[in-house]
Amino acid sequence: MSESAPAEASDAGGSAPRTDLPTPVRSDGPNRRGLFARIALFIRQVVAELKKVVRPTRSELVTYTGVVLVFVVIVMAFVTLVDLGVGEATFFIFGG
């Protein structure tokens, strides 16, 4: 490995500075919007995003609801079994 290899690897050889970085916007410049303009922009963006929402059909909604309920029942059964197992182990270790 040559002596200049670390300098070449880190690009410390005096190359030009990067120009692809975004320039920061100053808060006191002409690009700063007022409070109400920013709130109005936010509301317009929220409305635009809500227009993109695709609502599920009735059959999809029933299917999704069924999947969620079955998953919740399975998780409840698992947690119940773990709780009973830990309780029994505690009674076995410490006596009851």
N, CA and C atoms as a LAMMPS dump frame, in Angstrom:
ITEM: TIMESTEP
0
ITEM: NUMBER OF ATOMS
288
ITEM: BOX BOUNDS ff ff ff
-5.0000000000000000e+02 5.0000000000000000e+02
-5.0000000000000000e+02 5.0000000000000000e+02
-5.0000000000000000e+02 5.0000000000000000e+02
ITEM: ATOMS id mol type element x y z
1 1 1 N 0.854 -1.166 0
2 1 2 C 0 0 0
3 1 3 C 0.901 1.231 0
4 2 1 N 0.619 2.16 -0.873
5 2 2 C 1.466 3.337 -0.973
6 2 3 C 1.099 4.354 0.094
7 3 1 N 1.949 5.36 0.268
8 3 2 C 1.697 6.39 1.279
9 3 3 C 0.536 7.3 0.9
10 4 1 N 0.262 7.425 -0.382
11 4 2 C -0.814 8.312 -0.813
12 4 3 C -2.167 7.601 -0.858
13 5 1 N -2.2 6.309 -0.573
14 5 2 C -3.46 5.557 -0.643
15 5 3 C -4.492 6.071 0.353
16 6 1 N -4.145 6.344 1.634
17 6 2 C -5.187 6.856 2.532
18 6 3 C -5.724 8.213 2.076
19 7 1 N -4.866 9.063 1.529
20 7 2 C -5.312 10.372 1.071
21 7 3 C -6.248 10.22 -0.125
22 8 1 N -5.933 9.281 -1.019
23 8 2 C -6.793 9.064 -2.177
24 8 3 C -8.12 8.445 -1.754
25 9 1 N -8.081 7.551 -0.772
26 9 2 C -9.304 6.885 -0.334
27 9 3 C -10.25 7.867 0.354
28 10 1 N -9.698 8.82 1.085
29 10 2 C -10.559 9.769 1.776
30 10 3 C -10.836 11.015 0.939
31 11 1 N -10.325 11.062 -0.268
32 11 2 C -10.516 12.195 -1.169
33 11 3 C -9.975 13.473 -0.542
34 12 1 N -8.843 13.34 0.181
35 12 2 C -8.238 14.503 0.812
36 12 3 C -7.126 15.071 -0.05
37 13 1 N -7.097 14.738 -1.293
38 13 2 C -6.04 15.182 -2.179
39 13 3 C -6.236 16.578 -2.714
40 14 1 N -7.077 17.367 -2.13
41 14 2 C -7.246 18.741 -2.58
42 14 3 C -8.248 18.88 -3.699
43 15 1 N -9.209 17.974 -3.786
44 15 2 C -10.201 18.081 -4.85
45 15 3 C -11.163 19.228 -4.542
46 16 1 N -11.924 19.599 -5.521
47 16 2 C -12.858 20.714 -5.379
48 16 3 C -13.956 20.34 -4.384
49 17 1 N -14.485 21.327 -3.684
50 17 2 C -15.555 21.031 -2.72
51 17 3 C -16.816 20.561 -3.434
52 18 1 N -17.632 19.787 -2.716
53 18 2 C -18.862 19.253 -3.304
54 18 3 C -19.855 20.39 -3.528
55 19 1 N -20.457 20.372 -4.706
56 19 2 C -21.439 21.411 -5.019
57 19 3 C -22.842 20.838 -5.12
58 20 1 N -23.005 19.522 -4.88
59 20 2 C -24.321 18.917 -5.012
60 20 3 C -25.127 18.979 -3.716
61 21 1 N -24.576 19.579 -2.664
62 21 2 C -25.298 19.704 -1.41
63 21 3 C -26.278 20.864 -1.488
64 22 1 N -27.463 20.71 -0.903
65 22 2 C -28.425 21.818 -0.956
66 22 3 C -27.953 22.986 -0.104
67 23 1 N -28.26 24.16 -0.582
68 23 2 C -27.878 25.351 0.18
69 23 3 C -28.949 25.616 1.225
70 24 1 N -28.551 25.919 2.446
71 24 2 C -29.55 26.159 3.494
72 24 3 C -30.33 27.442 3.23
73 25 1 N -31.604 27.411 3.569
74 25 2 C -32.449 28.588 3.399
75 25 3 C -32.376 29.399 4.68
76 26 1 N -32.078 30.663 4.536
77 26 2 C -31.966 31.529 5.711
78 26 3 C -33.358 31.861 6.215
79 27 1 N -33.501 31.886 7.534
80 27 2 C -34.818 32.141 8.113
81 27 3 C -35.216 33.613 8.027
82 28 1 N -34.257 34.489 7.788
83 28 2 C -34.6 35.911 7.727
84 28 3 C -34.635 36.429 6.289
85 29 1 N -34.545 35.55 5.316
86 29 2 C -34.541 35.953 3.918
87 29 3 C -35.946 36.113 3.365
88 30 1 N -36.065 36.409 2.091
89 30 2 C -37.375 36.618 1.475
90 30 3 C -38.166 35.323 1.293
91 31 1 N -37.528 34.134 1.464
92 31 2 C -38.214 32.862 1.282
93 31 3 C -39.039 32.469 2.498
94 32 1 N -38.939 33.199 3.588
95 32 2 C -39.67 32.846 4.806
96 32 3 C -41.13 33.268 4.663
97 33 1 N -42.017 32.3 4.922
98 33 2 C -43.445 32.581 4.822
99 33 3 C -43.993 32.953 6.191
100 34 1 N -45.092 33.635 6.188
101 34 2 C -45.75 33.992 7.43
102 34 3 C -46.421 32.786 8.066
103 35 1 N -46.844 32.956 9.296
104 35 2 C -47.448 31.866 10.049
105 35 3 C -48.704 31.356 9.358
106 36 1 N -49.594 32.255 8.948
107 36 2 C -50.844 31.836 8.338
108 36 3 C -50.62 31.226 6.955
109 37 1 N -49.611 31.686 6.237
110 37 2 C -49.295 31.097 4.932
111 37 3 C -48.793 29.674 5.103
112 38 1 N -47.994 29.43 6.145
113 38 2 C -47.507 28.075 6.391
114 38 3 C -48.636 27.149 6.827
115 39 1 N -49.547 27.665 7.638
116 39 2 C -50.691 26.857 8.06
117 39 3 C -51.574 26.527 6.857
118 40 1 N -51.814 27.507 5.992
119 40 2 C -52.626 27.271 4.797
120 40 3 C -51.954 26.258 3.878
121 41 1 N -50.637 26.345 3.729
122 41 2 C -49.902 25.381 2.91
123 41 3 C -50.033 23.98 3.494
124 42 1 N -49.915 23.868 4.805
125 42 2 C -50.047 22.574 5.467
126 42 3 C -51.428 21.972 5.216
127 43 1 N -52.467 22.798 5.351
128 43 2 C -53.828 22.3 5.142
129 43 3 C -54.032 21.877 3.692
130 44 1 N -53.504 22.65 2.753
131 44 2 C -53.615 22.266 1.341
132 44 3 C -52.907 20.941 1.076
133 45 1 N -51.743 20.741 1.69
134 45 2 C -51.021 19.488 1.5
135 45 3 C -51.766 18.316 2.13
136 46 1 N -52.391 18.54 3.285
137 46 2 C -53.169 17.477 3.927
138 46 3 C -54.345 17.081 3.042
139 47 1 N -55.046 18.06 2.505
140 47 2 C -56.192 17.778 1.638
141 47 3 C -55.727 17.031 0.39
142 48 1 N -54.608 17.437 -0.179
143 48 2 C -54.089 16.763 -1.375
144 48 3 C -53.736 15.313 -1.069
145 49 1 N -53.156 15.048 0.106
146 49 2 C -52.826 13.667 0.476
147 49 3 C -54.085 12.851 0.736
148 50 1 N -55.092 13.465 1.344
149 50 2 C -56.326 12.731 1.621
150 50 3 C -57.067 12.373 0.331
151 51 1 N -56.891 13.15 -0.719
152 51 2 C -57.515 12.817 -1.996
153 51 3 C -56.883 11.577 -2.615
154 52 1 N -55.656 11.237 -2.207
155 52 2 C -54.971 10.06 -2.742
156 52 3 C -55.375 8.772 -2.041
157 53 1 N -56.099 8.877 -0.93
158 53 2 C -56.458 7.706 -0.141
159 53 3 C -57.45 6.854 -0.915
160 54 1 N -57.198 5.542 -0.942
161 54 2 C -58.097 4.601 -1.59
162 54 3 C -58.886 3.896 -0.503
163 55 1 N -60.186 4.026 -0.531
164 55 2 C -61.038 3.407 0.483
165 55 3 C -61.316 1.956 0.095
166 56 1 N -61.28 1.046 1.086
167 56 2 C -61.552 -0.365 0.772
168 56 3 C -63.036 -0.588 0.487
169 57 1 N -63.299 -1.623 -0.304
170 57 2 C -64.687 -1.991 -0.555
171 57 3 C -65.249 -2.665 0.69
172 58 1 N -66.553 -2.9 0.689
173 58 2 C -67.191 -3.525 1.852
174 58 3 C -66.632 -4.921 2.102
175 59 1 N -66.439 -5.701 1.044
176 59 2 C -65.92 -7.063 1.226
177 59 3 C -64.471 -7.036 1.737
178 60 1 N -63.661 -6.097 1.257
179 60 2 C -62.29 -5.967 1.766
180 60 3 C -62.296 -5.573 3.235
181 61 1 N -63.209 -4.665 3.597
182 61 2 C -63.292 -4.217 4.98
183 61 3 C -63.686 -5.366 5.909
184 62 1 N -64.638 -6.191 5.474
185 62 2 C -65.041 -7.347 6.277
186 62 3 C -63.875 -8.321 6.406
187 63 1 N -63.149 -8.548 5.331
188 63 2 C -61.999 -9.455 5.361
189 63 3 C -60.919 -8.93 6.297
190 64 1 N -60.591 -7.654 6.184
191 64 2 C -59.56 -7.066 7.046
192 64 3 C -59.969 -7.122 8.515
193 65 1 N -61.249 -6.848 8.784
194 65 2 C -61.733 -6.892 10.163
195 65 3 C -61.64 -8.307 10.718
196 66 1 N -62.009 -9.28 9.919
197 66 2 C -61.909 -10.68 10.353
198 66 3 C -60.475 -11.088 10.642
199 67 1 N -59.553 -10.674 9.78
200 67 2 C -58.139 -11 9.981
201 67 3 C -57.634 -10.38 11.284
202 68 1 N -57.996 -9.138 11.538
203 68 2 C -57.553 -8.466 12.758
204 68 3 C -58.119 -9.162 13.99
205 69 1 N -59.412 -9.503 13.968
206 69 2 C -60.02 -10.157 15.118
207 69 3 C -59.402 -11.532 15.385
208 70 1 N -59.15 -12.309 14.344
209 70 2 C -58.507 -13.616 14.521
210 70 3 C -57.101 -13.433 15.085
211 71 1 N -56.365 -12.465 14.592
212 71 2 C -55.018 -12.216 15.098
213 71 3 C -55.053 -11.809 16.567
214 72 1 N -56.001 -10.967 16.95
215 72 2 C -56.116 -10.536 18.341
216 72 3 C -56.442 -11.722 19.242
217 73 1 N -57.327 -12.604 18.8
218 73 2 C -57.663 -13.789 19.595
219 73 3 C -56.444 -14.688 19.763
220 74 1 N -55.667 -14.865 18.709
221 74 2 C -54.465 -15.702 18.789
222 74 3 C -53.458 -15.089 19.761
223 75 1 N -53.252 -13.795 19.688
224 75 2 C -52.301 -13.139 20.594
225 75 3 C -52.804 -13.22 22.034
226 76 1 N -54.113 -13.046 22.237
227 76 2 C -54.67 -13.163 23.592
228 76 3 C -54.451 -14.568 24.146
229 77 1 N -54.654 -15.589 23.325
230 77 2 C -54.446 -16.964 23.784
231 77 3 C -52.983 -17.19 24.129
232 78 1 N -52.084 -16.678 23.313
233 78 2 C -50.648 -16.838 23.578
234 78 3 C -50.253 -16.154 24.883
235 79 1 N -50.706 -14.93 25.072
236 79 2 C -50.365 -14.189 26.295
237 79 3 C -50.97 -14.885 27.516
238 80 1 N -52.189 -15.405 27.386
239 80 2 C -52.813 -16.124 28.49
240 80 3 C -52.007 -17.362 28.859
241 81 1 N -51.58 -18.115 27.864
242 81 2 C -50.782 -19.317 28.139
243 81 3 C -49.442 -18.968 28.786
244 82 1 N -48.805 -17.933 28.307
245 82 2 C -47.53 -17.511 28.9
246 82 3 C -47.753 -17.049 30.337
247 83 1 N -48.826 -16.305 30.583
248 83 2 C -49.132 -15.834 31.932
249 83 3 C -49.396 -17.008 32.87
250 84 1 N -50.178 -17.966 32.432
251 84 2 C -50.444 -19.142 33.266
252 84 3 C -49.166 -19.938 33.514
253 85 1 N -48.347 -20.07 32.498
254 85 2 C -47.083 -20.793 32.663
255 85 3 C -46.148 -20.106 33.642
256 86 1 N -46.036 -18.795 33.548
257 86 2 C -45.167 -18.061 34.469
258 86 3 C -45.735 -18.125 35.873
259 87 1 N -47.067 -18.071 36.017
260 87 2 C -47.691 -18.181 37.334
261 87 3 C -47.444 -19.54 37.968
262 88 1 N -47.605 -20.592 37.179
263 88 2 C -47.351 -21.943 37.692
264 88 3 C -45.891 -22.124 38.061
265 89 1 N -44.985 -21.579 37.228
266 89 2 C -43.562 -21.685 37.531
267 89 3 C -43.226 -20.925 38.815
268 90 1 N -43.853 -19.785 39.028
269 90 2 C -43.629 -19.017 40.234
270 90 3 C -44.117 -19.78 41.463
271 91 1 N -45.31 -20.386 41.371
272 91 2 C -45.821 -21.179 42.494
273 91 3 C -44.931 -22.386 42.752
274 92 1 N -44.398 -23.003 41.695
275 92 2 C -43.538 -24.16 41.855
276 92 3 C -42.213 -23.771 42.53
277 93 1 N -41.652 -22.628 42.129
278 93 2 C -40.353 -22.205 42.666
279 93 3 C -40.502 -21.698 44.101
280 94 1 N -41.468 -20.841 44.351
281 94 2 C -41.596 -20.201 45.648
282 94 3 C -42.609 -20.877 46.567
283 95 1 N -43.3 -21.838 46.081
284 95 2 C -44.317 -22.533 46.889
285 95 3 C -45.611 -21.76 46.93
286 96 1 N -46.689 -22.418 47.192
287 96 2 C -47.944 -21.71 47.123
288 96 3 C -48.905 -22.047 48.122
